[in-house]
Amino acid sequence: MINDIQIQDTLQTVQDTIKSAAQEDVFNKITFDLTKVVEGNGLLITVVGYVVVFAALLMLFVIISNMKNFLTFKQRKKLRAEGNIAADEKDLSISGDINAAIAMSLHLHFAELHDIESTTLTIKKVQRTYSPWSSKLYGLRQIPLKK
């Protein structure tokens, strides 16, 4: 009884809203005015946002591109402090072959840490009990019954 009253009240509210929207012609009054965007702070916020993003990207580019020089400088400084006289002439870079070998050895080391699993595959059929929570009968797309 209460549910029927609530459903009828809800349907009446929806019908009244649609009628009032149709009478006021709300849908044809929606416009886009570029002058209001320019007059307000919308354009300023957009420009400031773009400037901040591109400044951050430029800063990241500069930091990443100078990372090698910074690390080489620190390594040379450390070698000089240890008393190595040939630190200035010495090439401190590592070749690509050595980098690849180090990366492969690290990969193999961490791959061995994985548990050994059996390679037997089994398929078991699981009988699930009926649950109304996943039932398609109670979906929201049903049309309410009118009495």
C-alpha atoms as one frame of an Amber mdcrd trajectory, in Angstrom:
protein
   0.000   0.000   0.000   2.723   2.453   0.988   4.897   1.400  -1.961   2.042
   2.024  -4.403   1.531   5.504  -2.975   5.249   6.258  -3.191   5.417   5.009
  -6.793   2.406   7.107  -7.798   3.853  10.161  -6.045   7.202   9.689  -7.788
   5.554   9.271 -11.195   3.425  12.364 -10.604   6.527  14.375  -9.660   8.341
  13.281 -12.826   5.350  14.148 -14.992   5.036  17.586 -13.383   8.738  18.277
 -13.934   8.539  17.343 -17.612   5.434  19.484 -18.114   7.005  22.532 -16.463
  10.192  22.130 -18.493   8.204  21.894 -21.709   6.131  24.964 -20.819   9.146
  27.128 -20.003  11.067  25.956 -23.097  14.187  25.397 -20.998  15.938  23.237
 -23.571  16.081  25.981 -26.221  17.458  28.559 -23.781  20.791  26.755 -23.329
  23.493  28.807 -25.074  27.244  29.238 -24.981  28.491  32.795 -24.686  32.249
  33.226 -25.182  32.209  36.789 -23.839  31.281  35.536 -20.368  34.290  33.209
 -20.399  36.635  36.040 -21.413  35.125  38.482 -18.886  35.504  36.081 -15.974
  38.565  34.302 -14.679  38.136  31.260 -16.946  40.710  32.354 -19.505  43.208
  33.387 -16.812  42.876  30.042 -15.004  43.347  28.170 -18.273  46.496  30.086
 -19.222  47.997  29.752 -15.741  47.257  26.008 -15.771  48.997  25.496 -19.106
  52.003  27.567 -17.996  52.361  25.553 -14.775  52.167  22.210 -16.603  54.695
  23.162 -19.282  57.048  24.694 -16.689  56.944  21.442 -14.704  57.634  19.406
 -17.850  60.560  21.676 -18.777  61.975  21.392 -15.263  61.734  17.582 -15.378
  63.465  17.552 -18.770  66.344  19.669 -17.459  66.751  17.531 -14.334  66.702
  14.226 -16.212  69.011  15.399 -18.989  71.609  16.665 -16.460  71.410  13.603
 -14.206  74.410  11.931 -15.890  76.609  15.011 -15.482  75.653  15.357 -11.817
  76.367  11.707 -11.029  79.693  11.816 -12.890  80.684  14.947 -10.950  79.875
  13.242  -7.633  81.863  10.130  -8.630  84.900  12.191  -9.629  84.703  14.112
  -6.357  84.588  10.848  -4.413  87.588   9.457  -6.338  89.587  12.654  -5.697
  88.809  12.418  -1.973  90.148   8.849  -1.961  93.389  10.094  -3.486  92.952
   8.861  -7.062  94.936  11.303  -9.213  93.671   9.938 -12.548  90.024  10.677
 -11.700  89.901  13.641 -14.104  91.148  11.745 -17.168  89.308   8.524 -16.423
  86.141   7.734 -18.351  83.539   6.858 -15.726  80.775   5.735 -18.073  79.748
   2.086 -18.313  79.181   0.439 -21.688  75.792  -0.860 -22.805  76.987  -4.488
 -22.695  77.853  -4.218 -19.034  74.520  -2.523 -18.269  72.663  -5.316 -20.085
  74.582  -7.998 -18.167  73.813  -6.330 -14.839  70.124  -5.983 -15.714  69.895
  -9.631 -16.812  71.590 -10.906 -13.666  69.217  -8.848 -11.498  66.238 -10.192
 -13.438  67.375 -13.790 -12.996  68.076 -13.246  -9.314  64.623 -11.840  -8.601
  62.940 -14.488 -10.779  64.422 -17.225  -8.555  62.691 -15.740  -5.525  59.319
 -16.840  -6.909  57.717 -19.912  -5.408  58.038 -23.188  -7.289  54.545 -24.145
  -8.397  53.253 -27.369  -9.844  52.378 -27.312 -13.526  49.267 -29.480 -13.116
  46.084 -27.705 -14.174  42.802 -28.827 -12.683  39.299 -27.678 -13.502  36.718
 -28.058 -10.797  33.074 -27.222 -11.257  31.804 -25.265  -8.280  28.127 -25.416
  -7.432  26.981 -22.022  -6.227  23.782 -21.447  -4.345  21.154 -19.105  -5.763
  21.555 -15.504  -4.688  18.955 -12.846  -5.497  21.679 -10.176  -5.455  22.891
 -11.194  -8.895  19.473 -11.965 -10.350  18.494 -10.154 -13.531  14.840 -10.256
 -12.483  15.315  -7.432 -10.002  17.032  -5.022 -12.388  16.222  -1.341 -12.542
  14.956  -1.438 -16.124  11.568  -2.895 -15.311   8.601  -0.640 -15.835   6.546
  -0.176 -12.644   3.067  -1.647 -12.730   0.228   0.877 -12.810  -2.880  -0.014
 -10.853
